[in-house]
Amino acid sequence: RVETDLPAVLRLLRESTIRGALGPIIDDVSAIGGVAGRFKLHLPIKSLADYGLQAKLAVKDATLQLKGIDYVVSNVNGPLQLDRSRFSSGQIDGRFLGEPISIRLRHPEAEEVGLTQIVEVMGTTPAPKVADALRLPFANRYTGSVSWAARALFPDLTSPASRQFEILVTSDLENAAIDLPAPLFKA
């Protein structure tokens, strides 16, 4: 059983073969918090490239931030699995913009070519907080809430179909409204 902090885990990810699966974006991640769990490492002496690494971990009270994004993901708690260089998870809970979110790590499906890892995040955030975070005009005129889903796509840098690291956010804005001033206001 291992108990450590997230900076130590980030150092391991950056200095091991796992870095190849996550790409250079791992250098832009900062984190604090705890991690506990079990690691299983198999190193065949005559063929080190055929190593095996498995881990079952629990993240506790973590805060994560990506360089260039002003907002952190906080209160991150939940299970995380590592199989060689690929992460997966059940539901991991956290908070973004002070609101609860659900996080899940998974391997790409066959049709998701050129990727090594996908992180999916879902949440609902009051519209004024979204407007403020995005620095939208008339932030005080937004009402309701915004349900959204985000996907962080980690590229397979060895694949001809490789692409850039991306974060895609989608929302139908169904429960959000804006009270625009005249002449845009409509009764």
N, C-alpha and C positions, 0 to 999 in steps of 0.2 A: 504494500500500500504506500502511495506517495501523496504527500501534501506539500503544496508549494504555492507560489503566487503567479499571477498571469504574466508579469514581466519575464519571469524565468521560462515560462512556456513559449512566449513570443521569441525569446532568444533561441530556444530549441528549434522552433519552426524556421527561423531565419538562417540557422547554421546547419540544417540537415537537408536531406533529399526532399523533404516535404516542401521546402521552398519552391522547388520546381513545379509542384502541383498548384501552388497558390500564386506564384508569379511575384513580380516586384512590388505589387500593391501591399504585400505583407510589411514592407518597410514603412508604410504610411499609417499603420495601425498602432495605436497606443492603448494600453489597458492596465487597470488595477483591479485587484480582487483576488479571490482564492480559487484554487483547483485542488480537488482530491480524487483519488481513484487508483486504478491498477493498470500497470503497463506489462506487456508481455513482449519480449524482444528475443528473436531467434537470429543468430549470426552464424551461418555456416562458414567455417574457417576457409575452406577451399573455394568458396564462391560467395563472397560478401555481397555481391549484387543481388543475390537471391534472399536477402534478409527478410524477416517477417517482423512487423511491428503492429501490435494491437493495443488499444487502450480503451478503457471505460472510465469516464471522468464525470465529475459533477462540478459545475461552475457555481461559485457562491459569491453573491454580493459584488458582482463585477460591474465596472464602468468601462465602456469601449468608445473610442473615438477614431475617426478617419481623418487624416490630414486634409485640410481644405474644406472640411464641413464643420460649421460652427457649433453643432449640437451633438451631445453625447447620447449614447444608449446606456442607461443606468439600471441599477437593481436587477442585473442579469443573473438568473438562477435556473439551473436545469441540467439535464444529462447530455453528454456529448460522447460520441464514439469515434475512434480513429482506427482505420484499417489500412496499414502501410502508409499511404499518403492521402487518403480520402476520408473526409469527415461526414458524419451523419448524426442525426439527433432525433429525439422525440420532441415534444414541445418544450421550448425554453421560454421562460417569462422574462420580461424586462419592461422598461419605461422609456418613452421617447417624447420629448416636449412635455414631460410630466404626466403622460398618459400611458396606460397599460398597452403592451404590445406582445405578440406571440412570434417567436423566432423558430425556424426549422432549417437545419442544414441537410442537404441531400446530394446524392450523386446525380449527374445529368442522365436523362433518358437517351435512348439510342438516337432519337431525332434531334437532340440538342448537341449537334456536332460542334467541335472546336472548344468545348468547355471541360474543365476538370472538377468544378465545384459550384454549387448553387446555394445561396442563402436566401430564404424567403422570410419576409417580415410582414405582419398584418397588424393593423390597428385602426382605431377611430379617434379622431382628434377634433376638439372644438374648432370651428372654422376661424374664429379670431386668432387662435394660436397658429394655425397654418398660415394665415395671411401675414401675421407678424414675422414668422420664421422665413417666409419667402419674400419679405419686404414689399408686399403688395400695397398699392395705394388704397386708401379708405379702409384700413384694417379695422377700425372701430365700427364699420357698417356691416360686417359679416356676422351672420347668425347661423345657428344649427351646428352640425358636426360633419366631418368628412371621414368616411370609411375609405381606407386605402390599402394597397398591397405593394410591396417593393420586392424586387429580386436583384441580388448582387450576383453577377455572372463572372466567374473566374475563368480566364482563357487558358486553353491548353497550348502552351507556347511551342510545343513540338509538332502540332498539327498544321497541315496546310490550310485548314479552315479556321485557324486561330483568329481571334479578334481582340480588341481592347477590353480591359476590365470595364464593366458597365454596371450602373445602378439604374434600374428601370422602375418608375413609380406609376401606378395606375389608380384611378378613382373615377367613379361615375358622378361624384359631387351631388348625389341625389338628395341628401338631407341638408345641404348648405344653401344659404341665400345671401344676397347682398342688397342692401337698401341704398341704391344710388341716388345722388342728388339730382335735382332738376337740371337739365331737361331730360335726363335719362330715366328718372323715376317713372314707374308705370303703375297705376292703381289697379 
